[in-house]
């Protein structure tokens, strides 16, 4: 899988969405959406996490930068779509754990996932508002016991990247940061229209 660097950030450049999904099969890495903000503002800690894992072009600013580097086939991979594509490809053969968003939003998301992907094995889930060390320790213990194959974390960047990096230390798996994707999936946040997306106006 080809990759390039923009402002010292490693970004993978797949030929297609399918080749990227195939590349991720059985990977134990953290998937990190790269946009113009991260390219310009990522600190050394975040850069290290990105460069040790799998950064992908979630924003059109990243795509422009990749094209200028000679990757003419570079295209945007929206994180809000990627997590659902991963579930669609593996909901019958992988186990899942979801962390993030508000409890009522996450409850709705899990219920919707169970209808849309019948038979999905969500081992557990909890909101992203971890208020104490005890709550954090309990979550880490649960992850260690259940050992999910794929973990989604929706806490906003860069908090979710730092949190996934901690989780990875105790349980290597495929992780993906979702930002506000759960809110979009449940309709609590309105997504950009297709016209805006097709014309690369959703930054």
N, C-alpha and C positions, 0 to 999 in steps of 0.2 A: 504494500500500500504506500503510494507516494505521499510525501508531506513537504511543506515548505516552512519557512520562518518569517514572521512579520513582527518587527520590534522585539526580537528574541523569543517570540512565542511560537511553538511548534503547532502547525495546523495540518491535519490530514486532508488529503485531496482525492477522494474516491472517484471512480469513473461513473458510478451510478448509485442510486439509493440501495439497490439490491446487492451490489458488490460491497457496500459499506456494512449492510446487515450481515452478509456472509462473513465478513472480516471480524465482526463482533462475536460470532458464535463461540461460546466457551471461553471468551476473554475474561480475565479478572483484572479489570482496570476501571478508572473513573472517566465517564464521558462528560466532557465540559464544552458547553456552547461558547463559541468565540464570536464576539461582535466588535465593532469599532471601539466601544468603551473599554473593553478588556485590553485590546491591542494598545491603546493609548495610556491606560491608567493602571494596569496590573502591577502590583508591588512584587518584590522579589519572592515572597512566600507563595503568592498565587502563581507566579510564573513557574516556580519549581514544581508545584503540583500539576499544572497544565503540561509541562514538558516531560513529566514522568508518566503521563497518562495519555488520553486520547482527546485532543481538542478538535472540534469540527466547526465548519463555517455556518453558524446559525444566523448571522447578520449579513446584509448585503455589503456592508463596509469591508468585511473580511473577504468576501468574494471578489470585490474590486481589487483589493491588495494582492490576492492570489493570481488574478488574471494579469496584473502588472508584472508579476514574477514569472510569467510565461505559462501558467496553468490555464490555458484558454478554455478548457472544459470544466473549470471550477463552477460549482453551483451551490445554492443555498440549501442547507438541511435544517428545516425548522425543528427545534427541540420539542415543540408542542405537538408535532406530528410523529417524530422519531420514537418517543416512548410508546405510543400506541402501535406503531409498526413493529416494535420489538415484542410487545405483548401479543399482537396478532400472530407473529411468527412462532412464538414459544409458549403460549398460554396453556398448552396441553402437556408440555414436557419440562417446564421450568417452574420454580417456586418464586414467589414475589413477596416483597415487604415494602410498605409505603410510609414515608414520614413527611409531614409538612401540611401546610395550609391550616385553616381553622377547622375545628372538629366537625361542625355541621356540614361544611363544604366537603371535607374528606369522607364523611359518612355517605353523602350523596354520590360522590365519585366512586366509591367502592361498590355501592349498590348498582350503579350504572355499569361498571366493569363486569360485574357478575352476570348481568343480563346480556350484555354485548358479547362477552366471551365466556360462554357457558362451560363450566368445568375448570375455570381458572383457579389456581391454588395460591391465594393470598394468605400467607402464614400469619400475618398480623399487620396492624397499621396504627398510627397515632398522629396527632396533630404536631405542628412544628413549634409549639410554645412550651419549651422545656424550661421550667422555672427554678429548678434546684439541681444540685449535684446528685441528690438521691434519684430524681427522675431520670437524669442522664445515665447514671449507673444502672438503673433498672432496664432502660432501653438497650444499653450495650450488652447487658446480661442476656436479654431476650434474643438479641441478634445472634449472640454466641451459641445459645441453645438451639435456636431454630435453623440457623445456617441457610438463609435464603440464597438462591442462585442470582437473583436480580433485585437490587434495592433502588427505589426512586426516592429522592430527597428534594422537597420543594420548600426552600427557606429563603430564596433570593440570594443573589451573588454579592459579595464573595463568601457570605456565611455558610452557604450550603457546600461550597468547595472545601472549606476548612473542616466542616463537620464530616463530610464524606471521607476526607483524608484520615481523620481520627478513627472512623468506623472501619476503614480499610485495614488499619493496623491490627485490629482484633479479629476481623473476618474478611479476608479477600473474596471479592465477588465482582460482578459487573454492577457498577453504580452509575446513575445518571441524575444530574441536577435538573430540576424541572422549573425553577423559577415560579412563574404564575400559571403554569400549564394546567394545574388541577382546577384552578378558578375558571380558566377558559373552557375546559372540558365539561364542567358542570353548568356553564352559562352564567356564572356569577360575575365574570368579566367578559365584555364583548370583544371578540376577536376582530382584527382588521378584515375588511371585505375582500373578496376574491380579486376585484379590480386593483385595489391597493397592493395586494400581495403580488399579483401578476406583473405589476409595473414597478416592483421593487421599491415601493414607497414605505413599507413597514420596516422601520429601523428600530 
